[in-house]
């Protein structure tokens, strides 16, 4: 149902460095930077697997209260996402594991990014 979404980040370069590491285990990467002449000089760039679906937008409206769940293709990807996020300076908000209160096969990991966004990787496949 959602085609793409974006979040504001206080320090684009620091957030890009964080998400470069976090997206790799999910098979996603930084795919494009919008030219500054189209953004009024604001840094805007997108991540995805085949096309940009997750966007960073440099701005003041950052942080807590936002929750974004990225789809993982296996539980191993969830584990690798969590490890990469923690190594990149993320803060733990729920280690990888089953969350049967959501669904019997819900396997997820939660981390706060540099701006306090609650990001997650989730796999809905059984082991």
trRosetta pair geometry for C-beta under 8 A, 3 or more apart (Angstrom, degrees):
i j d omega theta_ij theta_ji phi_ij phi_ji
2 5 6.0 -13 176 -39 130 109
3 53 7.2 -133 151 -133 48 90
4 46 7.5 -15 -160 -140 135 128
4 52 6.6 45 -130 121 140 74
4 53 4.5 -138 -108 -148 83 51
4 54 7.0 -144 -157 -58 81 30
4 55 6.5 60 162 -18 113 106
5 53 7.5 21 22 160 63 68
5 54 6.5 -4 67 -116 73 60
5 55 7.0 -148 111 28 34 88
5 68 7.0 -166 92 -119 135 117
6 44 7.8 -6 -147 -149 147 99
6 46 7.9 -70 -94 -99 104 87
6 54 7.2 137 -95 -173 52 43
6 55 3.3 -34 -100 74 106 106
6 56 6.9 -159 -155 -61 90 12
6 57 5.1 60 160 -16 128 114
7 55 7.4 162 20 87 53 64
7 56 6.6 -23 67 -114 78 55
7 57 7.0 -175 92 30 30 87
7 62 7.5 73 161 -130 96 68
7 66 6.0 117 -120 155 122 163
7 68 7.0 -96 -45 -37 131 143
7 115 7.5 172 145 69 123 145
7 117 5.9 12 -164 -89 160 155
8 57 5.3 -51 -99 82 59 92
8 58 7.2 43 -157 171 73 11
8 59 3.8 -72 -143 64 119 107
8 60 6.9 -31 163 54 145 27
8 61 4.6 95 34 71 158 74
8 62 4.9 -118 103 -77 94 67
8 115 7.7 -174 101 -172 66 165
9 12 5.7 119 86 -92 116 50
9 14 7.8 -162 161 72 122 84
9 15 3.8 -42 -167 -27 155 165
9 56 5.1 -12 1 -162 131 102
9 57 7.1 138 15 64 78 40
9 58 6.1 -50 70 -102 79 50
9 59 7.4 81 42 35 39 65
9 62 5.9 78 -123 -111 26 121
9 114 7.4 56 -153 75 106 108
9 115 5.4 -136 -129 -39 67 142
10 15 7.7 132 47 -38 59 121
10 58 7.7 37 178 -151 10 71
10 59 8.0 -72 -91 78 39 35
10 60 7.5 53 -107 -117 75 38
10 62 5.0 -66 -43 -18 86 161
10 114 7.7 -119 43 120 102 105
10 115 5.7 154 0 -102 96 106
11 14 3.9 30 107 25 120 116
11 15 6.1 149 83 -16 66 88
11 58 7.8 9 -144 -127 10 99
11 114 7.1 -67 51 126 105 143
12 15 5.9 -64 -145 42 27 107
12 16 6.0 29 158 -23 67 108
12 43 3.9 24 -121 90 175 143
12 45 7.6 107 -170 14 114 110
12 56 6.2 131 -137 136 81 122
12 58 4.1 -51 -54 -76 115 111
13 16 5.6 -50 -142 34 29 113
13 17 6.5 32 155 -20 62 103
13 43 7.9 -48 -45 170 68 174
14 17 5.8 -52 -151 33 31 112
14 18 6.6 32 150 -18 63 105
14 114 5.7 -157 130 160 112 176
15 18 5.5 -53 -149 37 36 114
15 19 6.1 24 157 -10 70 109
15 56 5.5 163 115 -144 129 142
15 113 6.9 50 -133 162 92 123
15 114 5.7 -133 -90 46 74 126
15 115 6.8 1 -93 -22 122 110
16 19 6.0 -59 -140 46 29 102
16 20 6.1 43 156 -32 64 102
16 30 6.7 40 -159 -92 99 143
16 45 6.6 34 -105 62 118 142
16 56 6.4 -150 -75 57 76 163
17 20 5.8 -44 -146 24 27 117
17 21 7.1 19 157 -10 57 104
17 88 7.3 177 129 -160 79 112
18 21 6.4 -71 -167 38 30 104
18 22 6.1 16 151 -13 69 117
18 85 7.7 47 -177 -135 93 67
18 88 4.9 129 -136 148 66 127
18 89 6.4 -85 -107 56 107 105
18 90 7.1 118 -161 -60 116 88
18 113 6.1 119 133 -156 148 93
18 114 5.5 -156 -38 -20 160 113
19 22 5.2 -58 -132 45 40 110
19 23 5.5 36 169 -21 75 110
19 30 7.4 103 106 -69 105 97
19 47 6.2 -117 154 -53 125 151
19 54 7.9 -157 -162 117 139 125
19 56 6.7 -159 11 -52 157 133
19 113 7.6 12 -66 -135 87 131
20 23 6.6 -58 -139 36 17 104
20 24 7.0 31 157 -37 54 105
20 29 7.4 32 -140 -147 67 70
20 30 6.0 -32 -97 -23 85 117
21 24 6.2 -47 -156 11 29 117
21 84 4.9 -172 151 177 88 105
21 85 7.5 156 107 -81 101 39
21 87 7.0 -124 163 85 142 100
21 88 4.2 164 75 -76 145 136
22 25 7.4 -61 -176 27 34 99
22 26 7.8 11 142 2 63 114
22 81 6.3 50 -168 -157 73 76
22 84 5.3 163 -102 111 43 113
22 85 4.8 52 -109 -82 106 83
22 88 6.2 -99 -50 33 87 154
22 90 7.3 87 -87 -46 125 137
22 111 7.8 -147 -125 73 130 145
22 113 7.8 -60 -33 -106 166 101
22 119 7.3 37 172 116 151 151
23 26 5.6 -72 -161 47 49 108
23 28 4.0 -83 -179 86 106 99
23 29 6.0 160 113 -86 123 31
23 30 7.5 130 59 -43 151 62
23 47 5.2 -118 -109 -166 161 140
23 54 7.8 -169 -101 64 128 139
23 70 7.8 -138 -114 -147 72 163
24 27 7.8 51 -178 -64 32 17
24 28 7.4 -104 -72 64 22 56
24 29 6.7 49 -91 -87 66 82
24 84 6.6 -173 55 -135 100 161
25 77 5.6 151 148 -154 90 67
25 80 3.4 -176 -147 118 138 111
25 81 4.8 -151 81 -66 130 57
25 83 7.6 114 -65 55 159 93
25 84 5.3 -166 -15 -9 124 141
25 121 7.8 -32 96 -101 113 166
26 49 7.8 -102 129 -73 87 102
26 70 5.6 -30 -125 141 164 131
26 71 7.7 117 -160 84 119 50
26 72 5.8 -97 -118 -103 91 73
26 73 7.8 130 -156 1 63 87
26 77 5.7 91 -103 180 55 118
26 81 5.8 45 -51 -85 97 115
26 121 6.2 -146 -82 -122 118 124
27 49 5.5 26 118 -116 97 107
27 73 7.0 19 4 2 137 128
27 77 7.4 -42 -12 -127 94 133
28 47 5.3 67 154 165 117 102
28 48 5.7 -97 -144 173 105 12
28 49 5.1 -72 -94 -66 76 65
28 54 7.5 43 168 29 153 124
28 70 7.6 -103 6 -163 148 134
29 47 6.6 -152 111 -144 18 83
29 48 7.8 -37 53 62 50 40
30 33 7.9 21 168 -53 112 81
30 45 6.1 6 -156 154 106 125
30 46 7.5 129 -153 88 60 36
30 47 5.6 -49 -94 -92 47 79
31 46 5.7 -40 58 97 97 87
31 47 6.4 130 3 -128 90 26
31 48 5.4 -28 -9 40 142 90
31 51 6.9 174 131 -156 169 26
31 52 4.9 -148 64 -65 124 84
32 45 6.4 -169 100 -149 47 73
32 46 5.3 5 57 48 86 98
32 52 5.6 -82 36 -47 104 133
33 43 7.5 -45 -153 -158 104 78
33 44 7.3 127 -163 84 58 52
33 45 4.4 -29 -103 -98 65 104
34 38 5.4 -103 167 78 102 120
34 39 5.3 102 107 -44 120 122
34 44 4.3 -8 34 83 123 107
34 45 6.8 -148 3 -80 74 47
34 46 7.8 71 -37 -13 92 98
35 38 5.0 82 71 7 84 104
35 39 7.4 172 93 1 44 94
36 39 5.9 -76 -143 49 37 98
36 40 7.8 -88 177 77 67 17
36 41 5.1 32 -172 -109 105 41
36 42 7.7 153 -137 41 72 34
36 43 7.8 -25 -96 -85 88 52
39 42 4.4 -113 149 57 112 82
39 43 7.4 140 109 -63 156 8
39 44 5.0 -179 -105 6 150 121
42 57 6.7 25 146 -170 123 79
42 58 5.3 -162 -170 63 82 97
42 59 6.8 20 -154 -67 132 86
43 56 7.6 -16 122 113 95 99
43 57 7.7 162 93 -151 59 35
43 58 4.2 63 52 -12 92 128
44 55 6.4 3 -171 -176 89 112
44 56 7.0 180 -144 89 44 57
44 57 5.0 8 -109 -109 90 73
44 58 7.2 -112 -62 11 57 78
45 52 7.9 -137 166 -125 51 137
45 55 7.0 168 89 -149 31 69
45 56 5.6 -4 59 53 79 97
46 52 2.7 38 135 -151 137 134
46 53 7.2 116 -176 18 110 25
46 54 6.6 141 -157 75 71 43
46 55 4.7 -33 -96 -95 84 77
46 56 7.7 -171 -82 18 37 67
47 52 6.3 86 46 -134 20 74
47 53 7.2 -59 92 52 63 65
47 54 4.6 -26 63 69 99 100
47 55 7.6 -170 20 -77 71 32
47 56 7.7 58 -13 -15 102 95
48 51 5.1 -38 107 86 160 34
48 52 4.7 -159 -11 -107 123 22
48 53 4.3 104 -102 8 111 85
48 54 6.5 158 -70 19 70 78
49 53 7.8 -4 15 11 74 124
52 55 6.4 61 165 -76 117 85
54 68 7.4 102 -130 176 119 145
54 70 7.4 -23 -62 -98 152 108
59 62 7.1 161 87 -51 72 84
62 115 4.0 -99 175 -164 120 130
62 116 7.2 107 139 40 92 97
62 117 7.7 -90 -176 -43 78 98
63 66 7.2 136 108 12 25 107
63 115 4.8 -119 -75 158 63 87
63 116 4.0 26 -147 60 82 120
63 117 6.6 -136 -137 -53 21 66
64 116 4.4 -48 -56 140 73 128
64 117 7.6 -152 -87 -81 27 36
64 118 7.8 54 -137 -27 58 92
66 117 4.6 -35 80 -128 110 92
66 118 6.7 176 91 30 53 75
67 117 7.5 170 -87 -177 29 75
67 118 4.4 -21 -105 78 77 110
67 119 7.7 173 -154 -84 49 30
67 120 7.0 17 -174 -4 89 115
68 117 6.5 9 11 165 107 121
68 118 7.5 153 22 87 60 59
68 119 5.3 -16 67 -115 93 74
68 120 7.0 -179 93 28 47 76
69 108 7.2 -44 -138 -133 113 131
69 119 7.8 155 -89 -166 33 51
69 120 4.3 -25 -110 75 75 111
69 121 7.4 143 -164 -103 66 15
69 122 5.1 0 -174 3 117 123
70 81 7.3 -176 74 -135 126 151
70 119 7.0 18 -9 -177 106 97
70 120 6.8 178 22 89 69 53
70 121 5.1 -31 71 -104 97 68
70 122 7.4 149 72 20 45 72
71 121 7.8 38 147 -156 5 67
71 122 6.6 -47 -113 69 46 78
71 123 7.6 94 -170 -94 62 52
72 75 7.5 97 116 -92 132 20
72 77 3.8 177 -163 95 107 118
72 78 4.7 -169 47 -59 172 75
72 81 6.5 -108 -88 -18 127 138
72 121 4.5 65 -47 171 121 102
72 122 6.2 175 17 73 97 24
72 123 4.3 -65 82 -62 102 92
73 77 5.6 81 45 -9 68 153
73 123 7.0 -10 92 -114 8 109
73 125 7.9 22 178 0 42 139
74 77 4.9 110 57 -2 75 97
74 78 7.5 -131 102 -1 50 83
74 123 5.9 -2 155 -119 9 153
74 125 6.9 -47 -112 57 48 134
75 78 5.3 -47 -156 31 44 116
75 79 6.5 46 147 -19 69 101
75 96 7.4 111 -175 -179 85 124
75 107 4.8 -32 -110 126 98 158
75 123 5.2 -129 -72 58 53 149
75 125 7.5 -122 -34 71 83 93
75 127 6.6 -26 -2 -117 145 59
76 79 5.5 -51 -150 36 36 114
76 80 6.2 33 152 -17 67 107
77 80 5.6 -55 -143 41 32 110
77 81 6.1 42 153 -26 65 104
77 121 6.5 -133 125 168 87 137
77 123 6.7 122 58 -63 102 124
78 81 5.7 -50 -148 32 29 116
78 82 6.5 28 154 -17 62 106
78 96 5.2 128 128 -127 104 115
78 107 5.7 -165 18 126 168 97
78 108 6.3 -130 -145 -128 135 28
78 109 5.1 143 174 0 92 108
78 121 4.6 -179 -121 108 66 110
78 122 6.8 51 -103 -104 121 18
78 123 5.3 -108 -36 -6 122 108
79 82 5.9 -58 -153 36 29 111
79 83 6.4 26 153 -16 65 108
79 96 4.9 -21 -92 -53 65 174
79 109 7.2 132 -89 -38 32 146
80 83 5.7 -53 -144 39 33 111
80 84 6.1 33 157 -18 66 108
81 84 6.0 -61 -148 39 25 108
81 85 6.2 23 156 -19 64 110
81 109 6.2 159 85 64 104 128
81 121 3.7 82 72 -16 166 156
82 85 5.8 -56 -144 37 28 110
82 86 6.3 24 158 -16 64 107
82 95 6.6 87 -171 -149 151 56
82 96 5.0 -128 -5 -43 157 101
82 109 3.8 -76 -72 161 121 158
82 111 6.5 167 -129 -46 65 120
82 121 6.9 -122 -44 35 76 119
83 86 6.0 -57 -147 38 28 108
83 87 6.2 24 156 -15 64 111
84 87 5.8 -59 -145 41 29 110
84 88 6.1 22 157 -16 65 113
85 88 5.8 -62 -143 41 28 107
85 90 3.7 -11 162 15 90 153
85 109 7.9 168 34 125 137 120
85 111 4.1 104 139 98 147 178
85 113 7.7 -83 -151 -93 110 67
85 119 7.3 -164 -121 82 146 119
86 90 5.5 -75 -80 63 36 96
86 92 6.7 23 -101 -67 108 84
86 111 6.9 -128 -60 -116 67 131
89 114 6.6 30 109 -82 119 92
90 111 3.9 20 160 174 138 125
90 112 6.2 157 -169 70 80 50
90 113 6.1 -37 -114 -101 96 40
90 114 7.8 -85 -94 -48 59 58
90 119 7.7 -85 -134 51 136 113
91 111 6.6 140 67 -166 41 71
91 112 4.2 -13 59 52 100 109
92 95 6.5 -9 -152 -61 117 74
92 110 7.8 76 -177 91 51 74
92 111 6.5 -46 -110 -112 30 71
92 112 7.8 -8 56 13 16 88
93 110 3.9 -82 93 124 96 105
93 111 5.7 170 21 -101 96 16
93 112 5.3 107 -40 -33 124 82
93 118 5.7 -120 120 -134 170 93
94 97 7.7 -112 167 37 86 102
94 108 7.2 19 117 110 125 94
94 109 6.4 -179 103 -155 80 42
94 110 3.6 44 45 37 108 112
94 120 7.8 -2 67 -111 121 103
95 109 6.2 -30 179 -129 28 94
96 107 7.0 25 -172 172 86 89
96 108 7.3 -148 -132 115 57 24
96 109 4.0 -31 -78 -73 68 114
97 107 6.9 -125 134 -146 17 72
97 108 7.6 -30 61 60 50 52
97 109 7.5 99 10 -82 59 73
98 104 8.0 -17 -167 180 120 41
98 105 7.8 -81 -133 -151 100 21
98 106 6.7 102 -162 78 61 62
98 107 5.6 -38 -92 -96 56 74
99 102 4.6 30 118 13 108 113
99 103 7.6 43 91 39 83 62
99 106 4.4 -60 65 106 91 115
99 107 7.4 167 11 -97 80 22
99 108 5.6 -16 -4 31 128 107
100 103 7.2 -94 -144 92 40 24
100 104 5.4 22 -134 -115 89 45
100 106 6.9 171 -85 43 28 97
102 106 4.2 -15 80 20 116 173
102 108 7.9 25 34 2 155 131
103 106 4.1 108 55 -35 88 107
103 124 6.7 2 93 -137 145 96
105 123 8.0 -83 150 119 91 73
105 124 5.5 76 105 -177 108 54
105 125 6.4 -113 167 120 131 9
105 126 4.9 -81 -119 -74 123 63
106 122 6.6 -25 -161 -160 80 112
106 124 6.3 -11 -97 -110 57 70
107 122 6.9 145 79 -156 50 59
107 123 4.8 -19 66 62 105 92
107 124 7.7 -171 24 -80 77 24
107 125 8.0 -50 24 56 120 59
108 120 5.3 6 -174 -177 118 114
108 121 6.6 171 -147 86 68 47
108 122 4.0 -16 -96 -100 103 84
108 123 7.5 179 -75 22 57 58
109 120 6.5 164 81 -150 44 68
109 121 5.5 3 50 50 93 89
110 118 6.1 -8 -167 -173 107 93
110 119 7.3 155 -152 83 56 39
110 120 4.8 -22 -98 -96 70 93
111 118 7.8 152 78 -154 32 49
111 119 5.6 -26 68 66 82 88
111 120 7.5 158 21 -84 66 44
112 116 5.5 -18 -168 -138 114 39
112 117 6.8 144 -153 68 61 37
112 118 6.0 -33 -94 -94 68 55
112 119 7.5 129 -119 18 18 78
113 116 7.1 -51 64 23 67 15
113 117 4.6 -2 33 55 113 94
113 119 5.4 60 -40 -7 105 124
